[in-house]
Amino acid sequence: IEEGQRVEKDEIIARLDDSNTRASLSQAQAQLAQAEANLHASKVALDDARPIFERSQQQFEKQVISADAFDKAKASFNAAQSDYAVRERGLSVARSALSMAQRAQDDMTVRAPFAGVVTVKAAQAGEMVSPVSAGGGFTRTGIGTIVDMDSLEVEVDVSESFINRVKPAQPATIKLNAYPEWEIPAEVIAVVPTADRSKATVKVRVGFKERDARVLPEMGARVSFLADPAKAPQGSAPAAKAWVVPPDGIGTCGDTGTVFVLKDDTVERR
């Protein structure tokens, strides 16, 4: 794989060194073959012991043979039955061991869990990888990162003071920091039911209504939550146009904030 490459679901993205797992798989296959042979031999012995026991039982009932001879034939038949049952269990164990060895062998081939785009190639050919942190050194903790571009969404922290005004399925707009003039229609997916005590905020998930190749993972974004037009009161006046003013551009006069507005060649205080 290479960064920027698109992969499909179940596509092979890496192969791990399988020399040990192949040896284990061969051993499990040989053990299964041996268990099958042992079971066949045990079945032959059981089939041979059954008619001898049945004949001895008939002869004993007619008092043709002694009780000692009958007991020996019965013991041989019971031993053959027990050995066959043990061999059957052994065959089941061998099949389970083969299934585990085959699973370990299959795990040496890493496939894409879903369709997406490779954003990070974490390992190169010949390097060691581990599914968990290796505590330093040259062991990688992954092979790569795949992103499903169709599942991108925005996570935004909303102040606790305003979270009561945000509802699931509420319309919203998203502006990416990279494209500040582009308003992307969106809607609220869910309000995560927990708060961040240190920031006094609640996380809200916002989904895109339109997909675009310009939207990339980890981009910065600003979200505006809109009122639902269907729930707006009839005859209500449209909201007045608002302007965003930097905090350092606002002067304080008692409890009132003031700004200076440039109009033509004069400055007005408001």
URFENHU-V217622 format. One record per pair of residues at least 6 apart in sequence whose ideal C-beta (glycine too) atoms are under 8 Angstrom apart, sorted by sequence separation. I is the first residue (numbers start at 0). J is the second residue. D is the distance in Angstrom with one decimal. If there is no record, write none. Layout:
# URFENHU-V217622
i=I j=J d=D
i=I j=J d=D
This chain:
# URFENHU-V217622
i=0 j=6 d=6.7
i=6 j=12 d=6.1
i=58 j=64 d=4.5
i=122 j=128 d=5.2
i=127 j=133 d=7.9
i=174 j=180 d=8.0
i=175 j=181 d=6.6
i=194 j=200 d=6.9
i=195 j=201 d=7.4
i=250 j=256 d=7.0
i=251 j=257 d=7.5
i=260 j=266 d=7.0
i=59 j=66 d=6.9
i=121 j=128 d=7.9
i=133 j=140 d=6.6
i=174 j=181 d=6.7
i=194 j=201 d=5.1
i=195 j=202 d=7.3
i=207 j=214 d=6.7
i=249 j=256 d=4.7
i=250 j=257 d=4.8
i=259 j=266 d=4.9
i=260 j=267 d=4.8
i=132 j=140 d=5.8
i=157 j=165 d=5.8
i=174 j=182 d=6.1
i=175 j=183 d=7.4
i=193 j=201 d=7.4
i=249 j=257 d=7.1
i=250 j=258 d=7.1
i=259 j=267 d=6.9
i=260 j=268 d=7.9
i=55 j=64 d=6.3
i=59 j=68 d=7.7
i=129 j=138 d=5.1
i=131 j=140 d=6.9
i=173 j=182 d=7.5
i=174 j=183 d=7.3
i=193 j=202 d=7.6
i=249 j=258 d=5.7
i=250 j=259 d=7.9
i=259 j=268 d=5.6
i=260 j=269 d=5.6
i=59 j=69 d=4.0
i=127 j=137 d=6.8
i=128 j=138 d=6.9
i=129 j=139 d=7.1
i=130 j=140 d=7.4
i=172 j=182 d=4.8
i=173 j=183 d=4.3
i=191 j=201 d=6.7
i=248 j=258 d=6.1
i=258 j=268 d=7.7
i=259 j=269 d=7.6
i=58 j=69 d=7.5
i=126 j=137 d=7.0
i=127 j=138 d=4.7
i=128 j=139 d=4.6
i=129 j=140 d=5.9
i=130 j=141 d=7.8
i=172 j=183 d=6.5
i=190 j=201 d=6.4
i=191 j=202 d=4.2
i=257 j=268 d=5.9
i=258 j=269 d=5.7
i=0 j=12 d=4.9
i=126 j=138 d=8.0
i=127 j=139 d=6.8
i=128 j=140 d=7.3
i=172 j=184 d=6.3
i=173 j=185 d=4.8
i=190 j=202 d=7.9
i=191 j=203 d=7.0
i=257 j=269 d=6.7
i=0 j=13 d=7.2
i=55 j=68 d=6.6
i=56 j=69 d=6.9
i=126 j=139 d=5.6
i=128 j=141 d=6.8
i=172 j=185 d=6.2
i=190 j=203 d=5.3
i=191 j=204 d=6.8
i=55 j=69 d=5.1
i=128 j=142 d=5.9
i=170 j=184 d=7.4
i=171 j=185 d=4.6
i=189 j=203 d=7.6
i=190 j=204 d=7.8
i=244 j=258 d=6.0
i=170 j=185 d=7.5
i=171 j=186 d=6.0
i=189 j=204 d=5.0
i=56 j=72 d=7.7
i=170 j=186 d=5.5
i=171 j=187 d=6.1
i=187 j=203 d=6.2
i=188 j=204 d=4.2
i=55 j=72 d=3.7
i=56 j=73 d=7.7
i=122 j=139 d=4.3
i=169 j=186 d=6.5
i=187 j=204 d=7.3
i=188 j=205 d=6.4
i=205 j=222 d=5.4
i=55 j=73 d=7.3
i=121 j=139 d=5.3
i=168 j=186 d=5.8
i=169 j=187 d=4.4
i=187 j=205 d=5.8
i=188 j=206 d=4.6
i=121 j=140 d=7.4
i=122 j=141 d=7.1
i=168 j=187 d=6.2
i=186 j=205 d=7.2
i=187 j=206 d=7.9
i=203 j=222 d=7.8
i=52 j=72 d=5.0
i=121 j=141 d=4.6
i=122 j=142 d=5.1
i=153 j=173 d=5.8
i=167 j=187 d=5.4
i=185 j=205 d=5.1
i=186 j=206 d=6.0
i=51 j=72 d=5.5
i=52 j=73 d=6.0
i=121 j=142 d=6.0
i=122 j=143 d=7.3
i=166 j=187 d=6.5
i=167 j=188 d=7.0
i=185 j=206 d=6.1
i=120 j=142 d=7.9
i=121 j=143 d=5.4
i=165 j=187 d=6.2
i=167 j=189 d=5.7
i=185 j=207 d=5.5
i=186 j=208 d=6.3
i=52 j=75 d=7.2
i=120 j=143 d=5.0
i=121 j=144 d=7.1
i=167 j=190 d=6.6
i=184 j=207 d=7.8
i=185 j=208 d=5.7
i=48 j=72 d=8.0
i=51 j=75 d=7.1
i=52 j=76 d=3.8
i=119 j=143 d=5.7
i=166 j=190 d=7.5
i=183 j=207 d=6.1
i=184 j=208 d=4.4
i=51 j=76 d=7.2
i=119 j=144 d=3.8
i=165 j=190 d=5.9
i=183 j=208 d=7.6
i=184 j=209 d=6.1
i=117 j=143 d=5.5
i=118 j=144 d=5.0
i=183 j=209 d=6.3
i=48 j=75 d=5.2
i=49 j=76 d=6.4
i=117 j=144 d=7.1
i=118 j=145 d=7.3
i=48 j=76 d=4.5
i=117 j=145 d=5.7
i=118 j=146 d=5.0
i=162 j=190 d=6.9
i=183 j=211 d=7.4
i=116 j=145 d=6.9
i=48 j=78 d=7.9
i=49 j=79 d=7.8
i=115 j=145 d=4.3
i=116 j=146 d=5.6
i=45 j=76 d=7.9
i=48 j=79 d=4.2
i=115 j=146 d=5.2
i=183 j=214 d=7.6
i=47 j=79 d=7.8
i=113 j=145 d=7.1
i=115 j=147 d=4.4
i=116 j=148 d=6.0
i=153 j=185 d=7.2
i=173 j=205 d=6.6
i=181 j=213 d=7.9
i=109 j=142 d=5.9
i=112 j=145 d=7.5
i=114 j=147 d=6.9
i=115 j=148 d=6.6
i=45 j=79 d=4.2
i=111 j=145 d=5.9
i=113 j=147 d=5.6
i=171 j=205 d=5.6
i=173 j=207 d=6.8
i=44 j=79 d=4.9
i=45 j=80 d=6.2
i=159 j=194 d=6.2
i=178 j=213 d=6.6
i=152 j=188 d=6.3
i=177 j=213 d=7.5
i=45 j=82 d=7.5
i=185 j=222 d=7.2
i=187 j=224 d=7.2
i=41 j=79 d=7.2
i=44 j=82 d=6.9
i=45 j=83 d=4.8
i=165 j=203 d=5.8
i=175 j=213 d=7.5
i=44 j=83 d=7.7
i=156 j=195 d=6.9
i=162 j=201 d=4.6
i=175 j=214 d=7.0
i=159 j=199 d=5.0
i=41 j=82 d=4.9
i=42 j=83 d=6.0
i=158 j=199 d=6.5
i=159 j=200 d=6.6
i=162 j=203 d=7.8
i=177 j=218 d=6.2
i=41 j=83 d=4.5
i=156 j=198 d=6.4
i=158 j=200 d=5.7
i=159 j=201 d=6.2
i=176 j=218 d=6.8
i=177 j=219 d=7.7
i=157 j=200 d=6.1
i=175 j=218 d=5.5
i=176 j=219 d=3.9
i=41 j=85 d=7.9
i=156 j=200 d=3.8
i=157 j=201 d=5.4
i=175 j=219 d=7.1
i=176 j=220 d=6.7
i=38 j=83 d=7.4
i=41 j=86 d=4.3
i=156 j=201 d=7.2
i=157 j=202 d=7.8
i=175 j=220 d=5.2
i=176 j=221 d=7.3
i=156 j=202 d=6.0
i=157 j=203 d=5.2
i=174 j=220 d=6.6
i=155 j=202 d=7.4
i=156 j=203 d=7.7
i=173 j=220 d=5.3
i=174 j=221 d=4.8
i=38 j=86 d=4.2
i=154 j=202 d=5.9
i=155 j=203 d=5.3
i=173 j=221 d=7.4
i=174 j=222 d=8.0
i=37 j=86 d=5.1
i=38 j=87 d=6.3
i=154 j=203 d=7.4
i=173 j=222 d=5.6
i=174 j=223 d=7.5
i=154 j=204 d=6.0
i=155 j=205 d=6.1
i=172 j=222 d=7.3
i=173 j=223 d=8.0
i=38 j=89 d=7.4
i=153 j=204 d=7.5
i=154 j=205 d=7.7
i=171 j=222 d=5.6
i=172 j=223 d=4.8
i=34 j=86 d=7.2
i=37 j=89 d=6.7
i=38 j=90 d=5.2
i=152 j=204 d=5.6
i=153 j=205 d=4.4
i=171 j=223 d=6.2
i=37 j=90 d=7.9
i=152 j=205 d=6.2
i=153 j=206 d=7.8
i=171 j=224 d=5.0
i=172 j=225 d=6.7
i=152 j=206 d=4.8
i=153 j=207 d=7.8
i=170 j=224 d=7.9
i=171 j=225 d=5.9
i=34 j=89 d=5.0
i=35 j=90 d=6.3
i=152 j=207 d=6.9
i=169 j=224 d=6.0
i=170 j=225 d=4.5
i=34 j=90 d=4.4
i=151 j=207 d=6.7
i=169 j=225 d=7.1
i=170 j=227 d=6.5
i=34 j=92 d=7.5
i=35 j=93 d=7.9
i=169 j=227 d=6.4
i=170 j=228 d=8.0
i=31 j=90 d=7.6
i=34 j=93 d=3.9
i=165 j=224 d=5.7
i=33 j=93 d=7.6
i=164 j=224 d=7.0
i=149 j=210 d=6.3
i=31 j=93 d=4.3
i=148 j=210 d=7.5
i=30 j=93 d=5.0
i=31 j=94 d=6.2
i=151 j=214 d=5.8
i=148 j=212 d=7.9
i=31 j=96 d=7.6
i=151 j=216 d=6.4
i=155 j=220 d=7.6
i=27 j=93 d=7.4
i=30 j=96 d=6.4
i=31 j=97 d=5.0
i=148 j=214 d=7.7
i=30 j=97 d=7.6
i=153 j=220 d=5.0
i=155 j=222 d=4.6
i=27 j=96 d=4.9
i=28 j=97 d=6.2
i=153 j=222 d=6.0
i=27 j=97 d=4.2
i=146 j=216 d=5.3
i=27 j=99 d=7.5
i=28 j=100 d=7.9
i=24 j=97 d=7.7
i=27 j=100 d=3.9
i=26 j=100 d=7.4
i=27 j=101 d=7.7
i=24 j=100 d=4.4
i=23 j=100 d=4.8
i=24 j=101 d=6.3
i=24 j=103 d=7.5
i=20 j=100 d=7.2
i=23 j=103 d=6.5
i=24 j=104 d=4.9
i=23 j=104 d=7.8
i=20 j=103 d=4.7
i=21 j=104 d=6.5
i=20 j=104 d=4.6
i=20 j=106 d=7.7
i=17 j=104 d=6.2
i=20 j=107 d=5.6
i=17 j=107 d=3.9
i=15 j=106 d=7.8
i=16 j=107 d=7.4
i=15 j=107 d=4.4
i=14 j=107 d=6.5
i=15 j=108 d=7.6
i=14 j=108 d=5.7
i=15 j=109 d=6.9
i=13 j=108 d=7.9
i=14 j=109 d=7.2
i=13 j=109 d=4.2
i=11 j=108 d=5.9
i=12 j=109 d=5.6
i=11 j=109 d=7.2
i=12 j=110 d=6.6
i=118 j=216 d=6.5
i=11 j=110 d=5.7
i=12 j=111 d=5.4
i=10 j=110 d=6.4
i=9 j=110 d=4.9
i=10 j=111 d=4.8
i=9 j=111 d=6.5
i=8 j=111 d=6.0
i=7 j=111 d=6.7
i=8 j=112 d=7.2
i=6 j=111 d=4.5
i=8 j=113 d=5.4
i=12 j=117 d=7.7
i=8 j=114 d=4.9
i=7 j=114 d=5.0
i=6 j=114 d=6.8
i=5 j=114 d=7.6
i=6 j=115 d=6.6
i=13 j=122 d=7.6
i=5 j=115 d=7.3
i=6 j=116 d=7.7
i=5 j=116 d=5.3
i=6 j=117 d=6.4
i=4 j=116 d=7.2
i=5 j=117 d=7.7
i=3 j=116 d=6.8
i=4 j=117 d=4.8
i=15 j=128 d=7.4
i=3 j=117 d=6.7
i=2 j=117 d=5.6
i=1 j=117 d=6.7
i=2 j=118 d=6.5
i=0 j=117 d=4.9
i=2 j=119 d=6.7
i=2 j=120 d=5.2
i=1 j=120 d=6.4
i=0 j=120 d=6.0
i=13 j=142 d=4.8
i=12 j=142 d=6.6
i=13 j=143 d=7.7
i=12 j=143 d=6.6
i=12 j=145 d=7.8
i=6 j=145 d=6.4
i=0 j=142 d=7.9
i=0 j=143 d=5.6
